[in-house]
């Protein structure tokens, strides 16, 4: 499947203010597993997904054009993958990234083969 830009937030151990990312993800052929930052998150491709290795729960959704991706009760900066900043800004209609709200980071690639072996064992 074609990579997609998503909002991802760690829910396990947090309320609505867990670490959050905006990044490009890869999906499995079925669309039920999302590969992100060295992890595989299993679910239905959106909503609540579980990390295949740790069981941690993540919330995954599409990008909101109004920039209000984080829950209204949440707080903290949203980490944005440096590789997709231009595309993200185009999607939300902004000319620059507010560094009071966002932090630029490098997202790690994911070894999909590793997780295919885990799922098939």
N, C-alpha and C positions, 0 to 999 in steps of 0.2 A: 504494500500500500504506500501511497505517497506520504512523505513526512508532513506533519501538521504542527502548527504552533498552538500550545496549550498552556493553561494556568494549572499549576500543581501545588498542592499544599499538604504538608504532613499534619495529620489529625491525631495520631497516636501520641498520647502524653501531652496534648495541647487542646485548648478549646478552639477558638477561631483565630488564634494568632501564632500558629506553628510556622516553621520556615516555609517560604513560598517561592516558587520559581515561575518564570515565563520563558519557555524554551521550545525548540523544535523537538518533537518526539517521533519515533518510528513505531508503527503498529505491526502486530503479527498479521498473517494472512487472514485470520478470522476476525481481527480487530479487537479481540478480547484481552490481549496483552500489549502493554505499552512499555517500550524500552526508553529509559531515561537515566542519564547520569550514572551509568554502570549498574543500573537496577532493572528489574522486570516487574511491572505492576500488573496484576491480573484482575480483571473485572469485565465490564461490558464496553470498555473504551471511553467511558466518561462516568462521572459520579464517583462513588467509593470504590477504590481498588486496593488490593493487598499486595505488599512486597512478597515475591515468591520465596525469598530467603529468610526474612525476619518476621513476616506476618504484619508488619506495621501497615496502618491504613492511611491512604492518601486520598484527597479529593482532587479530581481532575475535571476540568471544564474547558470549554472554548474561551477565547479572549473576548472580553466585553469592550465594545467600541467606546464606551464612556469612561474607560479606565478604572472602573470600580470592581476589579476582580476579587479583591479580598472581601470577606464577610464584613458587614457594617460594624460588628463588634470586635473585629480583629485589629491587630496593630503590628507594626514592624515593617521594615523594608522588604520589597519583593525583589528577588534576585533575577536579573535578566541576562540571558546568554549573549555574550558579545557578538556572536556570529549572526544573530537575528535582529539586532537593534533596528536597522534600517527597515526591514520588513515589518517589524512590530509597529514602528512609528507610522508607517503607511497605513497599516490596518486600523489604527486608532485615530488617525488624522492629526498627529502631532508633529511638530518640527524638531523637538528635542526632548530628551528624557529628563524628568525632574529628579535629580540625584538626592533630594530629601526623601523621596518616596521609593526610589529604585536603587539597586546596587548592581554594577556590572561584574559578571563573573564568567569563568570558562567552564562549560559543562563537559564532563567526561564522556567519551564514546562508550557504548555498551556492547559487550561480547554476547551477541544473540545466541551463538552456538552453545555457550555455557548454559543458558537458561532452557534451550531446547532439550539439552541432555537432562537437566533437572526435571523438566516436565514429563519427559518420556521414560524416566527411570522408575 
